[in-house]
Amino acid sequence: MADRLTRQKRSEVMSRIRAKNTKPELAVRSMVHRLGYRFRLHARNLPGSPDLVFAARKKAIFVHGCFWHWHEGCRVSKIPKTRTAFWASKLKRNRERDVRKETELKELGWRYLVVWECELRNPEQLRADLLRFLRG
């Protein structure tokens, strides 16, 4: 049987999960900066508070964790085996919110790119995708 965390320990672990300045976000920011682009961070005046904002280009980048944003087809995005109803509901709401915020951003005339955490495993491809998005 798998080791289970106490309620207090689980709370402590979950409290350390950040929404901003995560390792995947820092890696994407570093890559974009090395490509020569400058950006603003976490623009609260835009729907979804994109992680990277290129205001003059009206472009934004979201860096999503595969688990928290329920990345379809990704091995990391599986629902935990305990409290499955809770997790399924929570992750579904996260995904619905993402779609809603992306639609709002589009309606304002912005283009956006979603970079998934798992895409960092292939930096050459990610670099090409970022350049295509930012140049296009």
Backbone as JSON Lines, residues from 0, in Angstrom:
{"i":0,"aa":"M","n":[0.84,-1.18,0.0],"ca":[0.0,0.0,0.0],"c":[0.89,1.25,0.0]}
{"i":1,"aa":"A","n":[0.5,2.21,-0.77],"ca":[1.3,3.44,-0.9],"c":[1.28,4.24,0.4]}
{"i":2,"aa":"D","n":[2.38,4.93,0.64],"ca":[2.45,5.8,1.81],"c":[1.46,6.95,1.62]}
{"i":3,"aa":"R","n":[0.74,7.27,2.66],"ca":[-0.23,8.36,2.61],"c":[0.24,9.48,3.53]}
{"i":4,"aa":"L","n":[0.0,10.7,3.1],"ca":[0.36,11.86,3.91],"c":[-0.77,12.18,4.88]}
{"i":5,"aa":"T","n":[-0.38,12.69,6.03],"ca":[-1.39,13.17,6.96],"c":[-2.02,14.43,6.37]}
{"i":6,"aa":"R","n":[-3.17,14.8,6.88],"ca":[-3.86,16.0,6.41],"c":[-2.97,17.24,6.57]}
{"i":7,"aa":"Q","n":[-2.28,17.32,7.7],"ca":[-1.39,18.47,7.97],"c":[-0.21,18.49,6.99]}
{"i":8,"aa":"K","n":[0.4,17.32,6.76],"ca":[1.55,17.24,5.86],"c":[1.11,17.57,4.43]}
{"i":9,"aa":"R","n":[-0.04,17.07,4.01],"ca":[-0.57,17.36,2.66],"c":[-0.78,18.86,2.51]}
{"i":10,"aa":"S","n":[-1.34,19.49,3.54],"ca":[-1.58,20.93,3.51],"c":[-0.26,21.68,3.38]}
{"i":11,"aa":"E","n":[0.74,21.23,4.1],"ca":[2.06,21.86,4.05],"c":[2.67,21.73,2.64]}
{"i":12,"aa":"V","n":[2.56,20.55,2.04],"ca":[3.08,20.3,0.69],"c":[2.36,21.19,-0.32]}
{"i":13,"aa":"M","n":[1.04,21.23,-0.23],"ca":[0.25,22.0,-1.19],"c":[0.5,23.51,-1.05]}
{"i":14,"aa":"S","n":[0.79,23.97,0.14],"ca":[1.01,25.4,0.36],"c":[2.28,25.9,-0.33]}
{"i":15,"aa":"R","n":[3.19,24.97,-0.67],"ca":[4.43,25.35,-1.32],"c":[4.31,25.47,-2.83]}
{"i":16,"aa":"I","n":[3.17,25.07,-3.37],"ca":[2.97,25.13,-4.82],"c":[2.67,26.57,-5.2]}
{"i":17,"aa":"R","n":[3.47,27.09,-6.12],"ca":[3.35,28.5,-6.49],"c":[2.58,28.66,-7.8]}
{"i":18,"aa":"A","n":[1.99,29.83,-7.97],"ca":[1.3,30.15,-9.21],"c":[2.21,30.97,-10.12]}
{"i":19,"aa":"K","n":[3.14,31.7,-9.53],"ca":[4.05,32.55,-10.3],"c":[5.49,32.15,-10.02]}
{"i":20,"aa":"N","n":[6.34,32.47,-10.98],"ca":[7.78,32.22,-10.83],"c":[8.12,30.75,-10.59]}
{"i":21,"aa":"T","n":[7.39,29.87,-11.26],"ca":[7.66,28.44,-11.16],"c":[8.9,28.11,-12.0]}
{"i":22,"aa":"K","n":[9.47,26.94,-11.8],"ca":[10.65,26.56,-12.58],"c":[10.37,26.55,-14.08]}
{"i":23,"aa":"P","n":[9.22,25.99,-14.52],"ca":[8.95,26.05,-15.97],"c":[8.82,27.49,-16.48]}
{"i":24,"aa":"E","n":[8.16,28.35,-15.71],"ca":[8.02,29.74,-16.11],"c":[9.37,30.43,-16.2]}
{"i":25,"aa":"L","n":[10.23,30.22,-15.22],"ca":[11.56,30.83,-15.23],"c":[12.37,30.34,-16.43]}
{"i":26,"aa":"A","n":[12.22,29.07,-16.77],"ca":[12.95,28.52,-17.92],"c":[12.47,29.18,-19.22]}
{"i":27,"aa":"V","n":[11.17,29.35,-19.37],"ca":[10.63,29.99,-20.58],"c":[11.05,31.45,-20.63]}
{"i":28,"aa":"R","n":[10.98,32.14,-19.5],"ca":[11.4,33.54,-19.46],"c":[12.86,33.68,-19.87]}
{"i":29,"aa":"S","n":[13.7,32.81,-19.37],"ca":[15.12,32.85,-19.7],"c":[15.33,32.61,-21.2]}
{"i":30,"aa":"M","n":[14.62,31.64,-21.75],"ca":[14.76,31.32,-23.17],"c":[14.31,32.51,-24.03]}
{"i":31,"aa":"V","n":[13.18,33.11,-23.7],"ca":[12.66,34.24,-24.46],"c":[13.62,35.43,-24.36]}
{"i":32,"aa":"H","n":[14.17,35.64,-23.18],"ca":[15.12,36.74,-22.98],"c":[16.38,36.52,-23.82]}
{"i":33,"aa":"R","n":[16.88,35.27,-23.84],"ca":[18.06,34.95,-24.65],"c":[17.79,35.12,-26.14]}
{"i":34,"aa":"L","n":[16.52,34.99,-26.54],"ca":[16.15,35.21,-27.94],"c":[16.12,36.7,-28.29]}
{"i":35,"aa":"G","n":[16.27,37.54,-27.28],"ca":[16.34,38.97,-27.51],"c":[15.04,39.73,-27.3]}
{"i":36,"aa":"Y","n":[14.04,39.09,-26.75],"ca":[12.75,39.74,-26.53],"c":[12.63,40.23,-25.09]}
{"i":37,"aa":"R","n":[11.98,41.36,-24.94],"ca":[11.71,41.92,-23.62],"c":[10.21,41.87,-23.38]}
{"i":38,"aa":"F","n":[9.83,41.71,-22.13],"ca":[8.43,41.46,-21.82],"c":[8.09,41.95,-20.43]}
{"i":39,"aa":"R","n":[6.82,42.02,-20.16],"ca":[6.3,42.31,-18.82],"c":[5.81,40.99,-18.24]}
{"i":40,"aa":"L","n":[5.7,40.96,-16.91],"ca":[5.27,39.74,-16.23],"c":[3.88,39.9,-15.63]}
{"i":41,"aa":"H","n":[3.09,38.84,-15.72],"ca":[1.83,38.7,-14.99],"c":[0.93,39.93,-15.06]}
{"i":42,"aa":"A","n":[0.58,40.33,-16.26],"ca":[-0.24,41.53,-16.46],"c":[-1.64,41.31,-15.91]}
{"i":43,"aa":"R","n":[-1.91,41.89,-14.77],"ca":[-3.2,41.69,-14.11],"c":[-4.35,42.39,-14.83]}
{"i":44,"aa":"N","n":[-4.0,43.32,-15.74],"ca":[-5.04,44.02,-16.48],"c":[-5.54,43.21,-17.68]}
{"i":45,"aa":"L","n":[-4.93,42.05,-17.94],"ca":[-5.36,41.19,-19.04],"c":[-6.02,39.92,-18.49]}
{"i":46,"aa":"P","n":[-7.0,39.39,-19.23],"ca":[-7.66,38.16,-18.78],"c":[-6.65,37.03,-18.57]}
{"i":47,"aa":"G","n":[-6.74,36.38,-17.43],"ca":[-5.86,35.26,-17.12],"c":[-4.49,35.64,-16.61]}
{"i":48,"aa":"S","n":[-4.18,36.93,-16.52],"ca":[-2.86,37.41,-16.1],"c":[-1.73,36.6,-16.74]}
{"i":49,"aa":"P","n":[-1.55,36.76,-18.06],"ca":[-0.53,35.96,-18.75],"c":[0.84,36.08,-18.07]}
{"i":50,"aa":"D","n":[1.63,35.01,-18.17],"ca":[2.94,34.99,-17.53],"c":[3.93,35.94,-18.19]}
{"i":51,"aa":"L","n":[3.92,36.0,-19.52],"ca":[4.77,36.92,-20.27],"c":[3.89,37.73,-21.19]}
{"i":52,"aa":"V","n":[4.1,39.04,-21.22],"ca":[3.27,39.93,-22.03],"c":[4.17,40.8,-22.91]}
{"i":53,"aa":"F","n":[3.84,40.82,-24.19],"ca":[4.53,41.64,-25.18],"c":[3.51,42.66,-25.67]}
{"i":54,"aa":"A","n":[3.34,43.75,-24.93],"ca":[2.25,44.7,-25.16],"c":[2.28,45.31,-26.56]}
{"i":55,"aa":"A","n":[3.45,45.71,-27.04],"ca":[3.53,46.35,-28.35],"c":[3.1,45.4,-29.46]}
{"i":56,"aa":"R","n":[3.31,44.12,-29.26],"ca":[2.95,43.1,-30.25],"c":[1.54,42.54,-30.02]}
{"i":57,"aa":"K","n":[0.95,42.91,-28.88],"ca":[-0.35,42.34,-28.45],"c":[-0.3,40.81,-28.45]}
{"i":58,"aa":"K","n":[0.75,40.3,-27.8],"ca":[0.95,38.86,-27.67],"c":[1.22,38.52,-26.22]}
{"i":59,"aa":"A","n":[0.81,37.32,-25.84],"ca":[1.0,36.87,-24.47],"c":[1.35,35.38,-24.46]}
{"i":60,"aa":"I","n":[2.09,35.0,-23.44],"ca":[2.45,33.59,-23.27],"c":[2.0,33.14,-21.88]}
{"i":61,"aa":"F","n":[1.31,32.0,-21.86],"ca":[0.95,31.33,-20.61],"c":[1.86,30.12,-20.47]}
{"i":62,"aa":"V","n":[2.42,29.91,-19.29],"ca":[3.22,28.71,-19.02],"c":[2.38,27.87,-18.05]}
{"i":63,"aa":"H","n":[1.9,26.74,-18.57],"ca":[0.99,25.9,-17.79],"c":[1.69,24.63,-17.29]}
{"i":64,"aa":"G","n":[1.42,24.3,-16.04],"ca":[1.84,23.02,-15.5],"c":[0.89,21.94,-16.02]}
{"i":65,"aa":"C","n":[1.44,20.84,-16.48],"ca":[0.62,19.79,-17.1],"c":[-0.43,19.22,-16.15]}
{"i":66,"aa":"F","n":[-0.07,19.05,-14.89],"ca":[-1.05,18.52,-13.94],"c":[-2.15,19.53,-13.64]}
{"i":67,"aa":"W","n":[-1.78,20.74,-13.27],"ca":[-2.75,21.73,-12.8],"c":[-3.69,22.23,-13.89]}
{"i":68,"aa":"H","n":[-3.24,22.17,-15.14],"ca":[-4.09,22.65,-16.23],"c":[-4.57,21.49,-17.1]}
{"i":69,"aa":"W","n":[-4.38,20.27,-16.61],"ca":[-4.92,19.05,-17.21],"c":[-4.58,18.94,-18.69]}
{"i":70,"aa":"H","n":[-3.29,18.83,-18.98],"ca":[-2.79,18.73,-20.34],"c":[-3.17,17.38,-20.95]}
{"i":71,"aa":"E","n":[-4.04,17.44,-21.94],"ca":[-4.53,16.21,-22.58],"c":[-3.38,15.41,-23.18]}
{"i":72,"aa":"G","n":[-3.38,14.13,-22.94],"ca":[-2.39,13.24,-23.53],"c":[-1.04,13.23,-22.84]}
{"i":73,"aa":"C","n":[-0.86,14.05,-21.83],"ca":[0.42,14.11,-21.12],"c":[0.38,13.13,-19.95]}
{"i":74,"aa":"R","n":[1.47,12.43,-19.75],"ca":[1.51,11.42,-18.68],"c":[1.4,12.04,-17.29]}
{"i":75,"aa":"V","n":[1.76,13.3,-17.15],"ca":[1.72,13.98,-15.85],"c":[0.3,14.4,-15.47]}
{"i":76,"aa":"S","n":[-0.59,14.46,-16.44],"ca":[-1.91,15.04,-16.18],"c":[-2.96,14.03,-15.72]}
{"i":77,"aa":"K","n":[-2.53,12.96,-15.14],"ca":[-3.49,11.96,-14.65],"c":[-4.11,12.4,-13.33]}
{"i":78,"aa":"I","n":[-5.37,12.05,-13.15],"ca":[-6.08,12.38,-11.91],"c":[-5.56,11.46,-10.8]}
{"i":79,"aa":"P","n":[-5.25,12.02,-9.62],"ca":[-4.78,11.19,-8.5],"c":[-5.79,10.09,-8.15]}
{"i":80,"aa":"K","n":[-5.29,9.01,-7.59],"ca":[-6.14,7.87,-7.28],"c":[-6.97,8.05,-6.02]}
{"i":81,"aa":"T","n":[-6.63,9.04,-5.2],"ca":[-7.44,9.32,-4.02],"c":[-8.22,10.6,-4.27]}
{"i":82,"aa":"R","n":[-9.41,10.66,-3.72],"ca":[-10.3,11.83,-3.87],"c":[-10.48,12.21,-5.34]}
{"i":83,"aa":"T","n":[-10.72,11.2,-6.16],"ca":[-10.81,11.42,-7.6],"c":[-11.91,12.4,-7.99]}
{"i":84,"aa":"A","n":[-13.05,12.36,-7.32],"ca":[-14.14,13.29,-7.66],"c":[-13.7,14.74,-7.42]}
{"i":85,"aa":"F","n":[-13.04,14.98,-6.28],"ca":[-12.55,16.32,-5.97],"c":[-11.58,16.8,-7.03]}
{"i":86,"aa":"W","n":[-10.58,15.96,-7.36],"ca":[-9.55,16.37,-8.31],"c":[-10.12,16.54,-9.72]}
{"i":87,"aa":"A","n":[-10.99,15.65,-10.13],"ca":[-11.58,15.76,-11.47],"c":[-12.34,17.08,-11.59]}
{"i":88,"aa":"S","n":[-13.1,17.42,-10.56],"ca":[-13.87,18.66,-10.57],"c":[-12.94,19.87,-10.58]}
{"i":89,"aa":"K","n":[-11.93,19.85,-9.73],"ca":[-11.0,20.98,-9.64],"c":[-10.26,21.2,-10.96]}
{"i":90,"aa":"L","n":[-9.73,20.14,-11.53],"ca":[-8.96,20.26,-12.76],"c":[-9.85,20.65,-13.94]}
{"i":91,"aa":"K","n":[-11.09,20.18,-13.93],"ca":[-12.04,20.57,-14.98],"c":[-12.33,22.07,-14.9]}
{"i":92,"aa":"R","n":[-12.52,22.57,-13.69],"ca":[-12.75,24.02,-13.52],"c":[-11.53,24.83,-13.96]}
{"i":93,"aa":"N","n":[-10.34,24.35,-13.64],"ca":[-9.12,25.04,-14.07],"c":[-9.08,25.14,-15.6]}
{"i":94,"aa":"R","n":[-9.38,24.04,-16.24],"ca":[-9.35,23.99,-17.7],"c":[-10.41,24.91,-18.31]}
{"i":95,"aa":"E","n":[-11.61,24.89,-17.73],"ca":[-12.69,25.75,-18.22],"c":[-12.32,27.22,-18.05]}
{"i":96,"aa":"R","n":[-11.7,27.57,-16.93],"ca":[-11.26,28.94,-16.7],"c":[-10.21,29.34,-17.73]}
{"i":97,"aa":"D","n":[-9.27,28.44,-18.03],"ca":[-8.24,28.73,-19.04],"c":[-8.88,29.06,-20.38]}
{"i":98,"aa":"V","n":[-9.82,28.26,-20.81],"ca":[-10.49,28.47,-22.09],"c":[-11.23,29.8,-22.09]}
{"i":99,"aa":"R","n":[-11.91,30.1,-21.0],"ca":[-12.66,31.36,-20.89],"c":[-11.71,32.57,-20.97]}
{"i":100,"aa":"K","n":[-10.6,32.51,-20.26],"ca":[-9.66,33.63,-20.25],"c":[-8.97,33.79,-21.6]}
{"i":101,"aa":"E","n":[-8.66,32.68,-22.26],"ca":[-8.04,32.74,-23.58],"c":[-9.0,33.35,-24.59]}
{"i":102,"aa":"T","n":[-10.28,33.01,-24.5],"ca":[-11.29,33.58,-25.39],"c":[-11.41,35.08,-25.16]}
{"i":103,"aa":"E","n":[-11.42,35.49,-23.9],"ca":[-11.5,36.93,-23.57],"c":[-10.29,37.67,-24.14]}
{"i":104,"aa":"L","n":[-9.13,37.07,-24.05],"ca":[-7.91,37.68,-24.56],"c":[-8.0,37.85,-26.08]}
{"i":105,"aa":"K","n":[-8.47,36.81,-26.76],"ca":[-8.65,36.87,-28.21],"c":[-9.61,37.99,-28.6]}
{"i":106,"aa":"E","n":[-10.71,38.1,-27.85],"ca":[-11.72,39.13,-28.15],"c":[-11.16,40.54,-28.0]}
{"i":107,"aa":"L","n":[-10.11,40.7,-27.2],"ca":[-9.46,42.0,-27.04],"c":[-8.42,42.25,-28.14]}
{"i":108,"aa":"G","n":[-8.28,41.28,-29.05],"ca":[-7.34,41.45,-30.16],"c":[-5.94,40.94,-29.88]}
{"i":109,"aa":"W","n":[-5.79,40.17,-28.83],"ca":[-4.48,39.62,-28.46],"c":[-4.33,38.22,-29.02]}
{"i":110,"aa":"R","n":[-3.06,37.86,-29.32],"ca":[-2.72,36.48,-29.66],"c":[-1.99,35.9,-28.46]}
{"i":111,"aa":"Y","n":[-2.14,34.6,-28.26],"ca":[-1.49,33.98,-27.11],"c":[-0.9,32.63,-27.5]}
{"i":112,"aa":"L","n":[0.04,32.21,-26.71],"ca":[0.67,30.9,-26.85],"c":[0.65,30.24,-25.48]}
{"i":113,"aa":"V","n":[0.28,28.97,-25.45],"ca":[0.35,28.19,-24.21],"c":[1.58,27.29,-24.32]}
{"i":114,"aa":"V","n":[2.48,27.43,-23.36],"ca":[3.65,26.56,-23.28],"c":[3.39,25.59,-22.13]}
{"i":115,"aa":"W","n":[3.39,24.3,-22.45],"ca":[3.17,23.28,-21.43],"c":[4.5,22.89,-20.79]}
{"i":116,"aa":"E","n":[4.42,22.59,-19.54],"ca":[5.6,22.19,-18.76],"c":[6.39,21.08,-19.46]}
{"i":117,"aa":"C","n":[5.7,20.11,-20.04],"ca":[6.37,18.98,-20.67],"c":[7.13,19.38,-21.94]}
{"i":118,"aa":"E","n":[6.79,20.53,-22.53],"ca":[7.46,20.99,-23.74],"c":[8.9,21.43,-23.45]}
{"i":119,"aa":"L","n":[9.21,21.66,-22.19],"ca":[10.56,22.06,-21.82],"c":[11.56,20.92,-22.0]}
{"i":120,"aa":"R","n":[11.06,19.7,-22.17],"ca":[11.95,18.55,-22.37],"c":[12.62,18.59,-23.75]}
{"i":121,"aa":"N","n":[12.04,19.38,-24.66],"ca":[12.6,19.51,-26.0],"c":[12.88,20.98,-26.27]}
{"i":122,"aa":"P","n":[14.01,21.5,-25.74],"ca":[14.28,22.94,-25.84],"c":[14.42,23.45,-27.27]}
{"i":123,"aa":"E","n":[14.94,22.64,-28.18],"ca":[15.1,23.1,-29.57],"c":[13.73,23.36,-30.2]}
{"i":124,"aa":"Q","n":[12.8,22.45,-29.98],"ca":[11.46,22.61,-30.54],"c":[10.74,23.78,-29.88]}
{"i":125,"aa":"L","n":[10.89,23.92,-28.58],"ca":[10.26,25.03,-27.86],"c":[10.81,26.36,-28.36]}
{"i":126,"aa":"R","n":[12.1,26.43,-28.54],"ca":[12.73,27.65,-29.06],"c":[12.14,28.02,-30.43]}
{"i":127,"aa":"A","n":[12.0,27.03,-31.3],"ca":[11.43,27.26,-32.63],"c":[9.98,27.73,-32.52]}
{"i":128,"aa":"D","n":[9.22,27.12,-31.63],"ca":[7.81,27.51,-31.43],"c":[7.72,28.95,-30.92]}
{"i":129,"aa":"L","n":[8.58,29.3,-29.98],"ca":[8.57,30.66,-29.43],"c":[8.92,31.69,-30.51]}
{"i":130,"aa":"L","n":[9.94,31.38,-31.3],"ca":[10.34,32.3,-32.37],"c":[9.21,32.46,-33.39]}
{"i":131,"aa":"R","n":[8.59,31.37,-33.78],"ca":[7.49,31.41,-34.74],"c":[6.36,32.28,-34.2]}
{"i":132,"aa":"F","n":[6.03,32.11,-32.94],"ca":[4.95,32.89,-32.32],"c":[5.3,34.38,-32.23]}
{"i":133,"aa":"L","n":[6.51,34.66,-31.77],"ca":[6.88,36.06,-31.54],"c":[7.17,36.81,-32.84]}
{"i":134,"aa":"R","n":[7.66,36.14,-33.85],"ca":[7.94,36.79,-35.12],"c":[6.69,36.93,-35.98]}
{"i":135,"aa":"G","n":[5.81,35.93,-35.89],"ca":[4.64,35.86,-36.78],"c":[3.6,36.9,-36.56]}
